[in-house]
Amino acid sequence: MGCVNTILGNLTTLAGINNVNADLVTQTVTFDYESEVNLEQALSKLRELGYPAEK
């Protein structure tokens, strides 16, 4: 559950990122984003935290 809290705590602070959901069972993260820039920032943040991230 710590991983989920880390992801939620970090992605929800990014501008243009909304409706963040992290599913521990399926090991997926979903979110809404306003622009490609926001998407790239979110993916970069996930990678920075040590999670593999791709579109």
Backbone torsions as a table, in degrees:
resi	resn	phi	psi	omega
1	MET	NA	-23.9	178.2
2	GLY	-61.2	-37.1	179.1
3	CYS	-62.9	-44.1	179.6
4	VAL	-60.9	-45.9	-179.8
5	ASN	-63.5	-38.4	177.8
6	THR	-62.7	-46.8	-179.4
7	ILE	-64.1	-49.8	-179.4
8	LEU	-61.5	-43.5	-178.5
9	GLY	-63.2	-32.5	-178.3
10	ASN	-88.8	-43.4	-176.8
11	LEU	-72.2	-33.7	-178.6
12	THR	-68.6	-13.6	178.7
13	THR	-87.8	-10.2	-178.7
14	LEU	-81.0	133.6	177.3
15	ALA	-64.5	139.2	176.9
16	GLY	82.9	2.1	178.4
17	ILE	-111.1	126.2	-176.8
18	ASN	-137.0	164.4	173.9
19	ASN	52.9	49.5	-179.0
20	VAL	-76.1	132.8	177.7
21	ASN	-137.6	127.5	176.7
22	ALA	-117.6	126.0	-178.0
23	ASP	-110.5	112.0	-177.5
24	LEU	-65.5	-38.2	-177.1
25	VAL	-65.7	-48.6	-178.0
26	THR	-89.5	-6.1	-178.7
27	GLN	54.6	46.6	178.5
28	THR	-126.0	154.5	174.7
29	VAL	-127.5	131.5	175.6
30	THR	-125.2	150.5	177.8
31	PHE	-164.5	160.7	173.9
32	ASP	-97.0	147.1	178.7
33	TYR	-139.1	153.5	-175.3
34	GLU	-88.6	-29.6	-178.1
35	SER	-151.7	168.3	178.0
36	GLU	-60.6	-33.1	178.2
37	VAL	-62.3	-44.3	178.8
38	ASN	-63.4	-40.3	178.6
39	LEU	-61.2	-47.3	-179.4
40	GLU	-63.5	-36.9	177.2
41	GLN	-64.1	-42.0	179.9
42	ALA	-66.4	-44.0	178.6
43	LEU	-63.3	-40.6	178.0
44	SER	-62.3	-42.5	179.5
45	LYS	-63.3	-43.0	178.4
46	LEU	-61.4	-43.6	178.9
47	ARG	-63.9	-41.0	178.4
48	GLU	-59.5	-35.9	179.2
49	LEU	-78.2	-7.7	176.9
50	GLY	98.6	14.7	179.7
51	TYR	-106.8	132.5	176.2
52	PRO	-64.3	135.9	-177.2
53	ALA	-140.5	135.2	176.6
54	GLU	-149.3	161.4	178.7
55	LYS	-70.0	NA	NA
